[in-house]
Amino acid sequence: MSERESMPYDVVIVGAGPSGLSAAIRLKQRAAEQGAELSVCVLEKGSEVGAHILSGAVIDPRSLDELIPDWKEKGCPLAEVPVTDNQHWILSKIGKFAVPHFITPGFMHNKGTYTGSLGNLCRWLAGQAEELGVEIFPGFAAAEILFDEAGAVMGVATGDMGVARDGTHKPDYTPGLELHAKYTFFSEGVRGHLSKEIIRTFDLAKDSQAQVYGLGIKELWDIPASSHVPGRVIHTQGWPLKETPGSNGGGFLYHQAGGQVALGFVTWLSYTNPYLSPFQEMQRWKTHPEIAAILKGGKRVSYGARAISDGGLQSLPKLTFPGGVLIGDSAGFLNVPRIKGTHTAMKSGMMAAEAAVEAILSQRQHDELVAYPAAFERSWVKAELSVVRNVVPLVEKFGEMVGAGLANVTMWLESWGIKMPFTMKHHANHKTLWRKDQVKPIDYPKPDGVLTFDRLSSVFLSNTNHEEDQPVHLTLKDPNVPVEYDLPLYDEPAQRYCPAGVYEIIGVEEGDPKFVINAQNCVHCKTCDIKDPTQNINWVVPEGGGGPNYPNM
């Protein structure tokens, strides 16, 4: 008999991101319209709502307008900075070419969008949800999926607290809590470890292309008032990644409230050179004269990193399974060319919620919410993702310049209603690395401590903290693989793709190499789970409340 206590709910939602909170709000709204009361619980592994939320972010308010039409009057922080100036630069090493607006389709121009902290938007959404009676439990990580006798999902269990690294129970040991639900929503974000298990258990990706990813690394800077233009949005492509064959990505710089800029760099995890370091590429990007000029006299105040889902429409798994749904980035609704996924994630949660309310009020439970994917097929979300479905594979196949040009043509044609008669394929990111003897090592400059920095000082700014005496949450299927396989073939790329310095090889000069995992540094970006060439690293949740604590990201 389990020693865990259990609590029953109508709906349990895993993850207090935009999709999960939007789902919670919509559940309560629709139930109230029917004169019914639903019990809704949201679990959040971060120490507070927003602690693990990281995005650029420029946000299309379309879903927010649908969910809470008077959001501006209710004091939503997103209203503070509308986008007033949109620029796209193609960078050479020392110069830039500003792409004229007329070249790109109108949906790329950021008209009617807002820039700000996605974490703060989630904190506000959480307040709206709680006013409606939603129960939100931050600091509780969903660690296990619960199944009923028929194999349907019947809820989740939170992780045990107070377990030592060797698996023994410490004096403060507390067993996890079971949360039983008629329907369970998985909104863990990109590469959620329970979502990954759900997709595998129910074979939800059998008819989909491989999901592909990018790694976004972000910093917040306070800059002088003379350099700050609230509402200015800049995106870049080209240098520095164009210097490394087989790599793609780009930068962003958003002038936000309070004299701050949010800047960052996204490296597509399809890159081929195992010596490439996304963190170092981001630092190098800041040295470009145009970027450095904006940051001159400024001070870096925050740092973080997060993987993003780049696969788009063809990589979406089946959205439903007996007892639950995938919403938001657990499924992968990002519109890559627009660099926006908040509005699509929110809408996915709203559509799933509407299907759940209908089912529960019809006395159903633990079946498939087929009304959710049916609503998606009719929605503006699918239409939006369909227009851009070939952009990422075109750029990967034909390179940044030619591929981007072809992608732009397809977006124009699709936006005019001329649908391309093909949908291109993706290739899994862990299969793209070349052997180290096939490429040239990359010589990255040392950080200057003013404009560029090292990884450990950066992690310090993320306020990352884990209880040290707990089981390592970065698990290896085979502990011999890093030294016996990855090191001789790829010079162990985990040393470079991790933006937090979690992985290192020691003892090489002594002839006794060892693979070290500094799990306390982990910022929960999931890159290791994605890019490891043998898929040997499996990311699982640490104790609830661990990880980064982003105040304004």
HUWO-V580628 format. One record per pair of residues at least 12 apart in sequence whose C-alpha atoms are under 8 Angstrom apart, sorted by the first residue. I is the first residue (numbers start at 1). J is the second residue. Records with the same first field share a line. If there is no record, write none. Layout:
# HUWO-V580628
I->J, J
This chain:
# HUWO-V580628
3->175
4->175, 176, 177, 178
5->176, 177, 178
6->177, 178, 179, 180
7->177, 178, 179, 180
8->179, 180, 181
9->38, 39, 40, 41, 179, 180, 181, 182
10->38, 39, 40, 181, 182, 183, 360
11->38, 39, 40, 41, 181, 182, 183, 184, 185
12->40, 41, 42, 43, 155, 179, 180, 181, 183, 184, 185
13->40, 41, 42, 43, 184, 185, 186, 187
14->42, 43, 44, 142, 184, 185, 186, 187, 188
15->42, 43, 44, 45, 186, 187, 188, 189
16->42, 43, 44, 49, 50, 122, 126, 187, 188
17->49, 50, 53, 122, 187, 188, 189
18->122, 125, 328, 342, 345, 346
19->187, 327, 328, 342, 345, 346, 347, 348, 349, 350
20->42, 185, 186, 187, 327, 328, 346, 349
21->42, 122, 125, 126, 129, 349
22->67, 125, 346, 347, 349, 350
23->346, 349, 350, 351, 352, 353
24->40, 41, 42, 129, 134, 353
25->67, 128, 129, 132, 134
26->67, 350, 353, 354
27->40, 350, 353, 354, 356, 357
28->40, 132, 133, 134
29->132
30->354, 357
31->357
39->134
40->133, 134, 135
41->134, 135, 136, 137
42->134, 135, 136, 137
43->136, 137, 138, 139, 140, 141, 142
44->136, 137, 138, 139, 140, 141, 142
45->138, 139, 140, 141, 142, 544, 545, 546
46->138, 139, 140, 141, 544, 545, 546, 547, 548, 549
47->138, 139, 544, 545, 546, 549
48->138, 139, 545
49->119, 122, 123, 126, 138
50->118, 119, 120, 122, 123, 550, 551
51->119, 548, 549, 550, 551
52->119, 547, 548, 549, 550
53->118, 119, 550, 553
54->118, 119, 304, 305, 306, 550, 553
55->117, 118, 218, 553
56->116, 117, 118, 218, 252, 254, 262, 263, 264, 553
57->115, 116, 117, 118, 254, 340
58->83, 113, 114, 115, 116, 254, 339, 340
59->113, 114, 115, 340, 341, 342, 343
60->110, 112, 113, 114, 340, 342, 343
61->112, 113, 114, 343
62->343
63->343, 344, 346, 347
64->343, 346
67->350
76->121, 124
77->116, 120, 121, 124
78->114, 115, 116, 117, 121
79->114
80->114, 116, 257
81->114, 115, 116, 230, 231, 256, 257
82->112, 113, 114, 115, 231
83->110, 111, 112, 113, 114, 115, 230, 231, 232, 233
84->230, 231, 232, 233
85->231, 232, 233
86->109, 110, 232, 233, 234
87->99, 232, 233, 234, 235
88->234, 235, 236
89->234, 235, 236, 237
90->236, 237, 238, 239
91->236, 237, 238, 239, 240
92->238, 239, 240
93->239, 240, 288
94->288, 289
95->289, 290
96->290
104->408, 412
105->408, 411, 412, 415
107->338
108->337, 338
114->231
115->231, 254, 255, 256
116->256, 257
117->552, 553
118->552, 553
119->550, 551, 552, 553
120->552, 553
138->545
139->544, 545, 546
140->158, 159, 543, 544, 545
141->158, 159, 541, 542, 543, 544, 545
142->156, 157, 158, 159, 194, 541
143->156, 157, 158, 159, 194, 540, 541
144->156, 157, 158, 159, 194
145->157, 194
151->322
152->321, 322, 323, 366, 367
153->183, 184, 322, 323, 324, 366
154->180, 181, 182, 183, 184, 323, 366
155->178, 179, 180, 181, 182, 183, 184
156->178, 179, 180, 184
157->176, 177, 178, 179
158->176, 177, 178
159->175, 176, 177, 543, 544
160->173, 174, 175, 176, 543
161->173, 174, 175, 176, 543, 544
162->174, 470
163->469, 470, 471
164->469, 470, 471
165->469, 470, 471, 472
166->470, 471
167->470, 471
182->323, 360, 364, 365, 366
183->323, 324, 325, 356, 365, 366
184->323, 324, 325
185->324, 325, 326, 327
186->324, 325, 326, 327, 330
187->326, 327, 328, 329, 330
188->329, 330
189->328, 329, 330
190->307, 308, 309, 329, 330, 331, 332, 526
191->329, 330, 526, 529, 530
192->330
193->539, 540, 541
195->326, 330
199->317
202->321
204->317, 318, 319
205->315, 316, 317, 318
206->317
207->317
208->314, 315, 316, 317
209->311, 314, 315, 316, 425, 426, 427
210->311, 315, 426, 427, 428
211->309, 310, 311, 315, 316, 426, 427, 428
212->269, 270, 309, 310, 311, 315, 426, 427, 428, 429
213->268, 269, 270, 307, 308, 309, 310, 311, 429, 530
214->249, 266, 267, 268, 269, 270, 307, 308, 309, 310
215->266, 267, 268, 269, 278, 305, 306, 307, 308, 525, 527
216->264, 265, 266, 267, 305, 306, 307, 308
217->264, 265, 266, 278, 279, 282, 303, 304, 305, 306, 499
218->262, 263, 264, 265, 303, 304, 305
219->262, 263, 264, 300, 301, 302, 303, 304
220->260, 261, 262, 263, 300, 301, 302, 303, 553
221->260, 261, 262, 263, 295, 298, 299, 300, 301, 302
222->259, 260, 261, 298, 299, 300, 301
223->259, 260, 261, 294, 295, 296, 297, 298, 299
224->259, 297, 298
225->259
227->294, 295
228->255, 259, 260, 261, 294
229->255
230->255, 256, 257, 259
231->254, 255, 256
232->254, 255, 256
233->252, 253, 254, 255
234->252, 253, 254
235->250, 251, 252, 253
236->250, 251, 252
237->249, 250, 251
238->250, 400
239->285
240->281, 284, 285
241->281
242->400
244->273
245->272, 273
246->270, 271, 272, 273, 399
247->267, 268, 270, 271, 272, 273
248->267, 268, 270, 271, 396, 399, 400
249->265, 266, 267, 268
250->265, 266, 267
251->263, 264, 265, 266, 282, 285
252->264, 265
264->282
265->281, 282, 285
266->278, 282
269->429, 531
270->428, 429, 430, 432, 433
271->429, 432, 433
272->432, 433, 434
273->433, 434, 435, 436, 439, 440
274->433, 434, 435, 436, 490, 491, 492, 493, 496
275->436, 440, 441, 442, 491, 493, 496
276->441, 442, 496, 497
277->496, 497, 498
278->496, 497, 499
279->455, 496, 497, 498, 499
280->444
283->447, 451, 452, 453
284->444, 445, 452
286->451, 452
287->451, 452
292->451
295->451
301->461
302->458, 461, 462, 550
303->458, 459, 461, 462
304->458, 459, 461, 462, 523, 548, 550
305->499, 523, 524, 525
306->523, 524, 525, 526, 527
307->525, 526, 527
308->329, 334
309->329, 332, 333, 334
310->332, 334, 335, 336, 392
311->332, 334, 392, 426
312->332, 333, 334, 335, 336, 385, 389
313->333, 382, 385, 386, 389
314->389, 423, 425
315->332
316->331, 332, 333
317->331
319->331, 372, 373
320->368, 369, 370, 372, 373
321->367, 368, 369
322->366, 367, 368, 369
323->365, 366, 367, 368, 369
324->366, 367, 368, 369
325->352, 369
327->345, 348, 349, 352
328->344, 345, 346, 348, 349
329->345
333->345, 385
335->384, 385, 388
336->388, 392
337->388, 391
344->381
347->381
348->376
351->372, 375, 376
352->369, 371, 372
354->372
355->369, 370, 371, 372
356->369
387->410, 411, 414, 415, 419
388->410, 411, 414
389->423, 424
390->407, 410, 423, 424
391->403, 404, 407, 408, 410, 411
392->407
393->424, 425, 426
394->406, 407, 424
395->407
429->530, 531
430->530, 531, 532, 533, 534, 535
431->533
433->490, 533
434->490
435->489, 490
436->489, 490, 491
437->489
455->499, 500, 501
456->500, 501
458->500
459->500, 521, 523
462->523, 548, 549, 550
463->548, 549, 550
464->520, 521, 522, 523, 546, 547, 548, 549
465->520, 521, 546, 547, 548, 549
466->520, 521, 542, 543, 545, 546, 547
467->520, 543, 546
468->520
470->542, 543
471->542
472->519, 542
473->519, 539, 540, 541, 542
474->517, 519, 537, 538, 539, 540
475->537, 538, 539, 540
476->536, 537, 538
477->536, 537, 538
478->536
481->536
482->515
483->513, 514, 515
486->533
492->505
493->532
494->528, 532
497->527, 528, 531
498->527, 528
500->521, 522, 523
501->518, 521, 522
502->516, 517, 518, 519, 520, 521, 522
503->515, 516, 517, 518
504->516, 517
520->547
522->547, 548
523->547, 548
524->547, 548
526->539
